[in-house]
Amino acid sequence: MTSERPETRASDAEREQVAERLREAMTEGRLTMEEFDERLGVAYKARTHGELVPLVRDLPAPGTTTDVARIADGAVARDGDGESAPTAWADRVGREPATSKGAFAFWGGFGRRGTWTVGRKFTAVVFQAGGEIDLREARFEDRDVVIRCFTFMGGVHVTVPPDMDVEVRGFGLMGGFGEAPHDGSAVSPGSPRVVVTGFALMGGVGVERKLRDAEKRRLKEERKRQRLEKKAERKELD
């Protein structure tokens, strides 16, 4: 973490970090739609940190204290290649010991979802059962994480956010092991590098990219706003 002066040039990652915080604030009801639109426009046009800071200065950090992503503090994280990375990822990688390093299910199921910390090596084994591994709100013990999935007449479903760096290497025999088609979203700077590997026998392991709940709420509110605007335009024409 380094403190930057207000006149320091802002990066694309930092502008997007502020934009994400504004989206969260809007879905939480802290900003009206008009305030959100106004601040978002300023954020994407900002050229320096001094222009970004006022946009989030009056907004509390979302979630818990370990989920803080506040550009107002001038915080900029660095990834392994020395490039700037959003503080939101930096606060979720390498900050806590693992809360789970594995899971097993026999004639049943297991779930790892919500806020939890993934071990640098996580092993899932299911036998005539199912398992769910959701990484969208997870934290990570290390930047490099390997998730090993072994299924026997069962299945494991892995859900990741669209901007996460994920590689699928597993093998399926009389079953499947693969990733759903990618929508082309770019990997966010600072993302953990997750490798999903293992073996599926008469079963399957699937990796799917889905939006985080906060982003879903933002898109829902945006569609609602657009419908209201169109309705208002029709009334004016009438």
N, C-alpha and C positions, 0 to 999 in steps of 0.2 A: 504494500500500500504506500502510495506517495501522495502528498498534497500538491495540487496544481494551483497556480495563480489564476485569478479570474480572466486575465487576458490570454491565457494559454489556449491554443486552438483545440476545439472539440473534435472528437473522432466520430465516425458513423456509429460505432458501437455505443458510445456515450449518449449520442442523440437517441438511439433506439432504446437505451436503458431508461432514459427520462420518459420516452413515449410509453413504454410498458408500465411505468409507475403511474402515469396519468390515466391509462386505461383501467388499472386496478382501482384507482381512486374514484373514477367515474362509476364503475360497477358497484363499489361500496357505498355510493351515494354521497361522496364527499365533494364531488364536482357536478354541476349541472351539465347538460349536453352542450349548451352554448359555451360554458367555461372550458370544457374539454376540447371542443373544436378550436377555440381560440388559442389555448396553450399548445395544443398539438401542432398547429400551424407554425407557431413561433419556434417550437423545439426542432422541427425539421429544417428550419431556415437558420438556426443558430450557428454562429461561426466560432464562438468562444465559450469557455466555461462560465464566464460572467453572465452570458445571456441565458444559460441553462439553469443556473442555480435558483433564480427567483421563481421558476416554474414549479418547483417542488418544495420550496422552503417551508411552506405552510402545511405540508402534507405529512402525517405520521407514517412511520415505516409500516409496510403491510405484514400481516402474520406475526410470527414470533421474532424475538430479537436476533435470532440466527438467520432470519430471512430478510435482513435489511438490505436494501439496494438504494442508497441515497446519494445522488450526485452532489447534493448540497454540501456534503462533507469533503468534496473534492477527491473522493476515493476512486482510484483506478487500479485494478488488479492487472497482473502480468501473467501471461501463460508461459509454457515452457519455451516458446520461441521468442519471447521477449516482446510480443505484441499485446496491445491493450485488450482486456476482456471485461465483459460486463460484471459489475460487482455482484449481481444476482447469482451468477454461476460461481464466482469466487467464494461467496459465503456458503455455498453448498458443497464444496469440494475440499477434502483434506482438513476439515475443521473438527470432526467428531469421530470417535471410534465406532466401529460397525455395531449396529443393533441386531443385525441378522447376517449370518454367513451361509445359511443353507435352509432347505425345507424338504420334507418327505411326506408323501401321501400314499396310503394303501387303502383302496376301496373307499375313498373319500375325496378330500381336496384340501388345498391350502391357499392362502392369499397373502400377498405382501403389497400393500397399497397405502396411499396417503403419505404422511411424513414419516419416513424411516431412513436409516443409514445403511447403505449397501456395503458389504465387505468387499475388499479388493478382489477376493475370489469368492463367488457365491455358487453353491451347487444345489440343484433341485433334482429330486428323484421322485417319479410317480409310477405306481403300478396299478393298473386298472383304476386310475383316478385322474383328477385334474388339478391344475395349479394356475394361479394368476400372479404375475409379477408386473407391477405398475411402477414405472420410474418417473412419471411426470412430475410428482411432487417430492421425489426422493432426494436424499443427500448421499454423498459418496465418500467412503473412507479414503480413497486415493483417486487421482486423475485417471489412472488406467485400471479398468475393472473388467474381469472376465466372469461371465455368467455361464455356467455349465449346466445343461439340461439333459437328463436321461429319462426317457419315457418308454414304458412297456405297456402296450394296450391302453394308453392314456394320452393325455395332452397337457402342454404348458403353453399359456398365452402370455406373451411379453408385450407390454404397451410402453411406448417411449414418445416424448414430445417430438414434433417435426424438426426442431433445430438441433437435435442431439447427434453426436458423432457415433454411429453404430455400424458394426460389421458383423455379418452372419456367416458362420463357417460350418455349421453342423451338417449331419448326414442322416437321411431317413431310409429305412428298409421296410418295404410294404407300408410306408407311411410318408409323411412329409416333414421337411425341415426348411423353412424359408421365411422370407420377408415379403409383406404385402407391397404392391407397387408404390414407389415413392412419389410424392407430389412435386418434387423438385425444390423444396425449401432448403435454403442454405444453412450450413452448420454454424451455430453461433460461436464467436470467439470465446475461449475459456471452457467450452463444453467438455465434460469428461469423455474419455474414449472407451466405449463399451464394446466388448467382443462377446457375441452370443454363440456358443459352440456346444457340441454334445452329440447325442445319438437318439434317434426315435425308431423304435421297433413296433410295427403295427399300431402306430400312434402318430402324434404330430407335435411339432413345436412351431409356433407362429409368432412373428414379430410384426407389430402394427404401430403406425405412427398416428397419434391423435392429439388434438389441441388440449391444452390445459384448461381446467374449469374456468379460470379467470378470463381466458381468451374467448371461450365459448360465450360467457356472459357479455363480454364486450361486443361480440358480433351480433348477439341477440338484441342488445340495446341499439346497435347501429341500424339493424334492419327495422326496428320499431321506429327509430327516429326518421328513417327514410319514408316509411309508410305514412307517418304523421305529416311530413312535409308535403308528400304527394296529395294527401287528403286536403291539406290547407290550400294547395295550389288549385285543386279542382273547385273548392269553394269560392276562391277569388275569381275564377273564370266564370262561374255561375252568376 
